[in-house]
Amino acid sequence: MVFLAFKANKQYNFFMGKEIASKRRLGIMGGTFDPIHYGHLVAAEGARHAFNLEKVVFIPAGNPPHKPGYIVAEPSVRYKMTCLAIASNPFFCSSAMEVERPGPSYTVDTVRKMAHLYPEKRIYFITGADAILEIFSWKDSQILLTMCNFVATTRPGYCLKELNKRFDSMPKGVKQNISFMEVPALAISSTDIRQRVHEGKPIKYLLPEPVEDYILRNNLYR
């Protein structure tokens, strides 16, 4: 495992084999994005810089399998907000593959599809450290952990002791594919934004202005 901040962009090279290190790198930012906010964007841009990623593809989950009974905004709405949020960054793009795919949105299916579309690239899947802690409950997790690198983003002050404990028993070949990166803006949360909208509180400066306008115009989270 590797722990790094945005500027420590060379530490991870020690852990890579020559074949992986020579491949061009593509980032995937996965999440529900309900709604997408600056924490997601800062995490993606930080990972892009730290891991020398050519692009970061934002892929909103269509039907999140780990949130049964949890009401989320329509997939098309979350995809639209994602597109609005990333429009100004030429290194970001979006994909509706999970939104358009029927059934639960499994990461292993998405990574497999991206690997098929871009066989010449090494994939870096960017997600929260909390999600990584639950990775063994994901579909085909053992296979998934060998298919790509994971960038687990954490908030400042996040306790890494639990993460270390959970991953100590993992095979070395798998552990080296997981890196942790502290992201200051992750103090912002989608849950808090939804609650603030529901209570009529301001959400300005927590997420891009076009996304804020979209939420208010479409009366989301009321």
N, C-alpha and C positions, 0 to 999 in steps of 0.2 A: 504494500500500500504506500501511497505517496501523499504527503501533506504539503500544500503549497498555497501561496497567495498569488495575486495576479502577476506580480513581477518575477516570481520564481519560476520562469518558464523553461528552465533547462534541467530541473531536478529529475524529471520523469524519464529522461533519455537513458539513464543508467539501467532502467528496468526493461528496456525494449530490445528484442532481438533485431538483427540486421534487417530481416525481411519486413518486419512491422515498421521499423524506423524509416525504411526507404519508401513506404507507401504514402501517398497523399491522403490527407485526413479530412473527413466529413463529420460535422457535428449534428446530432439529433437532439432537439429539446422537446422532451415529452412531458405531458401534463394535461390536467383537465382544463386549465386556463379559464376559470369561472369566477372572476374575469382575469385575464392576463394583466400583469402590473409591472412596475419598474424592477421589482426583485427578480422576475423572470428574465427581463431584458439585460440587466446588469450581470446576472449569472451567465447568460449565453455569451455576452461580449467578453466577459472575463475569461471564460473557457476558450473562446476563439483565440484570444491573445496568448494565453498561457500554453495552449497545446498546438498552436500554429495551425488552426483549422481553416480550410479554404472557405467553407460556408457553414452556417448553422441552419438546419431545416426545422422549423417549428411544426410539430404534429399534434394537434389537439386530439385527445381521446374521444372516440365516438360514444362508446358505452363502457365507462370505467368499471372493470370487474371487481375492484376492491372497495366499491362504494354502493353496496346493495341497499336499496331502500332510501338512498340519499338522492334528493331531488336536485338535479343540475340543470342549467340552462340548455336549451336545444343545441345539438351539435353544430348546426349551421350558424347559430348565433355566436357560439364561442369561436368558431372558425373565422367568422367575419371580424370579430374583435381582434383576433390574432393578426389578421391581415392588416388591419388599421394600425396596430401597435408597431409593427416591424417595417412599415412602408418606407421609412426614411433611412434605413440602414441597408446599404448595398450588399452587405455580407450575410444578411438574413433573407430567408425565403420561407414559404409555408407549403404544407402538403395536406390535402384533405383525405388521404388514403384511409385513415382510421374512421373518419366521419362517414365516408362512403362505404366502408366495409361492414356488412351485416354481422350481428352477434357481438360478443364482448371484445373489447380492444386489448389484445395481448401484445406485450412488448416484443416477445420472441417472434411473433408473426411480422411485426413491423420491421424489426432488424433484419430478419430473413429476406423480406421483400427489398429493403434498401441495399442489402449486400448483393442481391441478384441484379438490381438496377445499376449499381456502381461497384462492380467486382474489383476495380483497380484501386479502390479507396479503403482505408481503415476507418471504421466507424467508432465515434465517441458518443456515447449516450449520456446526456446531461440530465440529472434529476436531483431531487433533494436527498439529503442524508437520511432523513426519516424513512423515505421510500426504500432506500438501499437496505436499511435494517430489516425490512420485510421481504427482501428479495427471494428468500427461500420459499415463500408462499406463492411466488409468481409461477405461471405456467412454464414448464421446462426450464427451470432456473439454472440447473447445472449446465445445460447446453448453451443457454443464453450467455452465461458468464465466460464462455470461451469464444463467443461469436464477435464480441466487440469490447472496447474499453469503456469503463464507466467513470464519469466525473460526478462525484457526490458533493453537492454544495451544502455548506453549513452556515449558520448565523454566527456572528462574533460571540465568543464566549461559550459556544456549543461544547458540551462535554464529549470529548472524543474517547474517553475511557471505555464507554459502553460499546462504541464502534470497534475499538481494538479487541475487546473481549470476544465479540461476536465473530470477528474475522480471523482470529488467531488459529482456529482449527481448520481453516480452509486450505486446500492445496496451494502450494507456492505459485504454481502456474496460473491460478485463478486470482490470488491476492494481488499479483503484480498488475492486473488489469483494472484495478480499482484505485482511483485517486480522490483525495478530498480537497476541496477548495473553499476557503472562507469568503463569503459574499456579504458585505455590509448591508446592502439594501434588502436582504432577506428578512429583515425585521417586519417588512410589509407582508401582509397575508391576504389572500383572496377572501378568506372567511371574514376577516375584519372589514374589508371593503364592502362585502355584501351586507354585513350588519349595519355599517354606517349609512349605506343607502336606505336600508329599511327604516332606520331611525331618523332619516332626514338630515344626517350630518354631512359635512363636506368631504369629498374624496379627491379634490384637486391636489396635484403634485404627488399622488400615490400611484398614478398610472398615466399613460399618455393622454393628452387632451382629446384626440379623436375617439378614444375608447370611452372616456368620460361622457362625451357628447352622445355617443351611441347608446350608452346605458340610460342616460336621462331621457333621450328622445323616445326610446322604446319602452320606457317605464319598467326596466328590469329590476329585479330584487326588491320590489315594493311589497 
